[in-house]
Amino acid sequence: MSASGLPFDDFRELLRNLPGPDTAALAAARERDAQLTKPAGALGRLEEVAFWLAAWSGRAPAVSRPLVAIFAGNHGVTEKGVTPFPSSVTAQMVENFAAGGAAINQICVANDLGLKIFDLALEVPTADISEEAAMDERTCAATMAFGMEAIAGGTDLLCIGEMGIGNTTIAAAIFYGLYGGSAAEWVGPGTGSEGDVLARKIAAVEQAVALHRPHLDDPLELLRRLGGREIAAMAGAILAARMERIPVLIDGYVATAAAAVLHQANPQALDHCLVGHVSAEPGHMAAIGKLGKTPLLALGMRLGEGTGAALAAGIVKSAAACHSGMATFAQAGVSDKA
């Protein structure tokens, strides 16, 4: 809580005073890259990824303690029939993560990534956004603060993911509230919504944004009215990573919605982030474009769980390994260009 007693004030202060990149570490990385046994630019975007790591970690590019953080929440709007799956699936999937049976578990094993799962009061869904605000300010701020604790214990690359039946409806409402257009442009199938279910999903997003429209100029107010606990927690985790100089990989459509709220509050808020992949959800590429980002992967995935970010972590780890492990022209006895 801030001295003023307003829960969001501390977050607004953080967003106004974000640390910038480490220019010395970036310059050192560029200098080393110029000496490696390859033509300049030959590794393409891998080189830019290595520079990004240096700038936002403040040291030579390296990834030794990567972490996938998955935040799980439930949503009252599912009572409107916007998804073919019941909310109980959220808790069942959290149990599946814990048992090692989900796709994200296999990707983490394959890429040697740590994994943490955060259950955000699944037994108490947020309120139906088409009828009232999802959360009050205190609850939203407390959930953001909880998300900030995701980096406790240490990590040098944070991959943000989520689980929550109904949360593509929430993400679509956030994007519609932030960027306008039409609800139909932002609403996609999610976990398989089609026909009448998809129509109800579009109607719920339209109703929610119309209801809260007078309050949507403030990004944090938008978050508490249209968001969910996992969205708020992801926003908090991204912000905490910035303060601690930890580079971040953002996952799919829903995780990007959490990032978009921060970007709306401060256009530099996501400079320490890369988007891991573009999902098959129709509005995701448009949302990524609003953030000025280019995804690392495009594999037609739409699972969530942090899977796209986790796969992209393998690319980031490879970029760091190439930068640190390759020999220089002098070390290898290879002639540099004249």
C-alpha positions in Angstrom: 0.0 0.0 0.0 1.2 3.5 -0.8 1.3 6.4 1.6 -1.8 7.8 -0.1 -3.8 4.6 0.6 -4.6 4.0 -3.0 -3.5 0.5 -4.0 -2.5 1.3 -7.6 -0.3 4.3 -6.7 2.8 2.2 -6.1 2.5 0.6 -9.5 2.0 3.9 -11.2 5.1 5.2 -9.6 7.1 2.1 -10.8 5.8 2.6 -14.3 6.9 6.2 -14.3 10.4 5.3 -13.2 11.5 2.2 -15.1 15.2 1.4 -15.4 16.7 1.6 -18.9 19.1 -0.8 -20.7 22.7 -1.2 -19.6 24.5 0.6 -22.4 27.9 -0.6 -21.3 26.9 -4.3 -21.4 25.3 -3.7 -24.8 28.4 -2.1 -26.2 30.6 -4.9 -24.9 28.3 -7.5 -26.5 28.4 -5.7 -29.9 32.2 -5.4 -29.7 32.6 -9.2 -29.0 30.1 -10.0 -31.8 32.2 -8.1 -34.3 35.2 -10.4 -33.5 33.4 -13.8 -33.7 34.2 -16.2 -36.5 31.3 -15.3 -38.8 30.4 -12.6 -41.2 28.7 -9.6 -39.6 25.0 -10.3 -39.3 25.3 -13.9 -40.4 23.4 -15.2 -37.3 20.6 -12.8 -38.1 18.1 -12.3 -35.3 20.2 -14.5 -32.9 22.6 -11.6 -32.7 19.9 -9.2 -31.8 18.7 -11.6 -29.2 22.1 -11.7 -27.6 22.4 -7.9 -27.6 18.9 -7.8 -26.0 20.0 -10.2 -23.2 23.1 -8.1 -22.5 21.2 -4.8 -22.5 18.5 -6.0 -20.0 20.6 -8.3 -17.8 23.6 -5.9 -17.5 26.1 -8.6 -18.3 27.5 -10.7 -21.0 24.7 -12.7 -22.7 24.0 -15.9 -20.7 21.0 -18.0 -19.6 21.7 -20.3 -16.6 18.4 -20.2 -14.6 15.5 -19.9 -17.0 12.0 -20.1 -15.5 8.5 -20.6 -16.9 5.9 -19.1 -14.6 2.3 -20.1 -15.2 -0.5 -18.2 -13.5 -3.9 -19.8 -13.3 -7.2 -18.0 -12.7 -11.0 -18.5 -13.2 -13.5 -16.1 -14.6 -17.2 -15.3 -13.9 -17.9 -14.6 -17.5 -17.8 -18.3 -18.3 -21.3 -18.4 -16.8 -22.4 -16.7 -20.1 -21.5 -19.8 -22.1 -18.5 -18.3 -23.9 -16.4 -21.5 -23.8 -17.2 -25.2 -24.5 -15.2 -26.2 -21.4 -16.3 -25.8 -17.7 -14.2 -23.7 -15.3 -13.3 -26.9 -13.4 -10.8 -27.7 -16.2 -8.5 -24.9 -14.9 -7.9 -26.7 -11.6 -7.7 -30.1 -13.4 -5.0 -28.7 -15.7 -3.1 -27.2 -12.8 -3.0 -30.7 -11.3 -1.8 -32.0 -14.6 1.0 -29.5 -14.6 2.0 -30.6 -11.1 2.0 -34.2 -12.2 4.2 -33.5 -15.2 1.6 -34.5 -17.8 1.1 -31.3 -19.8 2.8 -30.1 -23.0 4.6 -27.4 -21.0 6.2 -30.0 -18.8 7.7 -31.8 -21.8 8.9 -28.5 -23.4 10.6 -27.5 -20.1 12.3 -30.9 -19.8 13.5 -30.7 -23.5 14.9 -27.2 -23.0 16.1 -27.5 -19.4 13.8 -24.8 -18.0 12.5 -24.4 -14.5 8.7 -24.4 -14.0 6.5 -22.7 -11.3 2.7 -22.9 -11.2 0.6 -20.3 -9.4 -3.0 -21.1 -8.4 -4.8 -17.8 -8.0 -7.9 -18.6 -5.9 -9.4 -20.9 -8.5 -12.3 -21.6 -6.2 -13.3 -17.9 -6.3 -13.7 -16.7 -10.0 -13.5 -13.0 -10.7 -16.8 -11.3 -11.3 -18.5 -11.5 -14.7 -17.0 -8.5 -16.7 -20.1 -8.1 -18.7 -22.1 -7.3 -15.6 -19.6 -5.6 -13.2 -15.8 -5.0 -12.6 -13.8 -8.2 -12.4 -12.0 -7.0 -9.3 -11.9 -4.1 -6.9 -8.7 -2.0 -6.9 -7.3 -3.6 -3.8 -7.7 -7.1 -5.1 -6.2 -6.3 -8.4 -3.2 -4.5 -6.9 -2.6 -7.4 -4.4 -2.7 -9.9 -7.3 -0.2 -7.8 -9.2 2.0 -7.8 -6.1 1.7 -11.6 -5.8 2.8 -11.9 -9.4 5.9 -9.8 -8.6 6.9 -12.6 -6.3 7.3 -15.0 -9.2 10.9 -14.1 -9.6 11.7 -14.8 -5.9 14.5 -17.4 -5.7 16.2 -16.0 -8.8 16.0 -16.4 -12.5 17.9 -14.8 -15.5 15.1 -15.4 -18.1 11.4 -15.3 -17.2 8.9 -16.9 -19.5 5.3 -15.8 -18.8 2.4 -18.1 -19.3 -1.2 -18.8 -18.1 -4.1 -21.2 -17.7 -7.7 -20.2 -17.3 -10.9 -21.4 -18.9 -12.5 -18.3 -20.4 -9.4 -16.1 -20.5 -9.3 -15.6 -24.2 -12.7 -13.8 -23.7 -10.9 -11.6 -21.1 -7.9 -11.0 -23.3 -10.2 -10.0 -26.2 -12.1 -7.5 -24.0 -8.7 -6.0 -22.9 -7.6 -5.6 -26.5 -10.9 -4.2 -27.6 -10.9 -1.8 -24.6 -7.4 -0.7 -25.4 -7.4 -0.5 -29.1 -10.9 -0.2 -30.3 -12.1 -1.7 -33.6 -14.9 -4.2 -33.1 -15.3 -7.1 -30.6 -15.5 -9.6 -33.5 -12.0 -8.5 -34.6 -10.5 -9.5 -31.3 -12.6 -12.5 -30.4 -11.3 -15.9 -31.6 -12.0 -19.5 -31.0 -9.8 -19.9 -27.9 -10.4 -23.5 -26.7 -12.7 -24.2 -29.6 -15.6 -21.8 -29.4 -17.7 -21.8 -32.6 -21.3 -21.2 -33.6 -23.5 -20.0 -30.8 -20.7 -20.2 -28.3 -18.6 -17.9 -30.4 -21.6 -15.5 -30.8 -22.0 -15.4 -27.0 -18.3 -14.7 -26.6 -18.5 -11.8 -29.0 -21.6 -10.5 -27.3 -20.0 -10.7 -23.8 -17.0 -8.8 -24.9 -19.2 -6.1 -26.5 -21.3 -5.8 -23.4 -18.3 -5.7 -21.1 -16.5 -2.9 -23.0 -19.6 -0.9 -23.4 -20.3 -1.2 -19.6 -16.8 -0.1 -18.6 -16.1 2.3 -21.4 -16.1 5.5 -19.3 -13.2 4.1 -17.2 -10.9 2.6 -19.8 -8.6 5.5 -20.3 -6.6 4.4 -17.3 -4.8 1.2 -18.1 -4.7 -0.1 -14.5 -8.4 0.7 -14.1 -9.0 -1.2 -17.4 -7.1 -4.1 -16.0 -9.1 -4.4 -12.8 -12.4 -4.0 -14.6 -11.8 -6.2 -17.7 -9.0 -8.5 -16.5 -8.5 -11.5 -14.4 -6.2 -12.7 -11.6 -3.8 -14.4 -14.0 -3.7 -11.3 -16.2 -2.9 -9.0 -13.2 -0.3 -11.4 -11.9 1.5 -11.6 -15.2 1.5 -7.9 -15.4 3.1 -7.8 -12.0 5.7 -10.4 -12.9 6.7 -8.5 -16.0 7.1 -5.3 -14.0 9.1 -7.0 -11.3 11.4 -8.5 -13.9 12.0 -5.0 -15.3 13.0 -3.6 -11.9 15.4 -6.6 -11.3 16.9 -6.5 -14.8 15.5 -9.9 -15.9 14.7 -10.3 -19.6 11.2 -11.7 -20.3 9.6 -13.8 -22.9 5.9 -13.3 -23.4 3.7 -16.2 -24.5 0.5 -16.1 -26.4 -2.7 -14.1 -26.8 -3.6 -13.9 -23.1 -0.1 -13.2 -21.8 0.2 -10.5 -24.5 -3.0 -8.8 -23.0 -1.2 -8.5 -19.7 1.8 -7.0 -21.4 -0.4 -4.6 -23.4 -1.8 -3.0 -20.2 1.7 -2.1 -19.1 2.6 -0.8 -22.6 -0.4 1.4 -22.6 0.7 2.9 -19.2 4.3 3.4 -20.5 5.4 2.6 -24.1 8.8 1.7 -22.8 7.5 -0.8 -20.3 8.1 -3.8 -22.5 11.6 -2.9 -23.8 13.0 -5.8 -21.7 10.5 -8.3 -23.3 10.4 -10.3 -26.5 7.2 -12.1 -27.7 8.0 -15.8 -27.9 5.5 -16.7 -30.6 2.4 -15.6 -32.5 -0.5 -17.9 -31.7 -3.2 -19.1 -34.1 -5.7 -16.8 -32.2 -6.8 -14.4 -35.0 -6.2 -11.2 -33.0 -2.7 -12.0 -31.7 -0.6 -10.7 -34.5 -2.6 -7.4 -34.5 -1.9 -7.1 -30.8 1.8 -7.8 -31.2 1.9 -5.1 -33.8 0.4 -2.6 -31.4 3.3 -3.4 -29.1 5.9 -2.8 -31.8 7.2 -6.4 -31.5 8.1 -9.2 -33.8 7.5 -12.8 -32.5 10.4 -15.2 -32.5 8.3 -18.2 -33.6 5.1 -18.8 -35.7 4.1 -22.5 -35.2 0.4 -22.2 -35.4 0.1 -23.0 -31.7 -2.8 -21.8 -29.4 -2.4 -23.8 -26.2 -1.2 -21.2 -23.7 0.6 -22.7 -20.7 3.6 -20.7 -21.6 4.4 -23.2 -24.4 5.4 -20.7 -27.1 7.6 -18.7 -24.7 9.2 -21.9 -23.4 10.1 -23.0 -27.0 11.4 -19.5 -27.7 13.6 -19.8 -24.6 15.5 -22.5 -26.4 16.3 -19.9 -29.1 17.4 -17.4 -26.5 19.7 -19.9 -24.9 21.2 -20.8 -28.3 21.8 -17.1 -29.0 23.6 -16.7 -25.7 25.6 -19.9 -26.2 26.7 -18.8 -29.7 27.8 -15.4 -28.4 29.7 -16.7 -25.5 31.1 -20.0 -26.9 32.2 -19.1 -30.4 35.8 -18.4 -30.9 37.0 -15.0 -32.1 39.0 -14.7 -35.3 42.2 -14.3 -33.3 41.5 -17.3 -31.1 40.7 -19.6 -34.0 43.5 -18.4 -36.3 40.9 -17.5 -38.9 41.6 -14.6 -41.2 39.2 -11.7 -40.7 38.1 -9.6 -43.7 40.8 -7.3 -45.1 
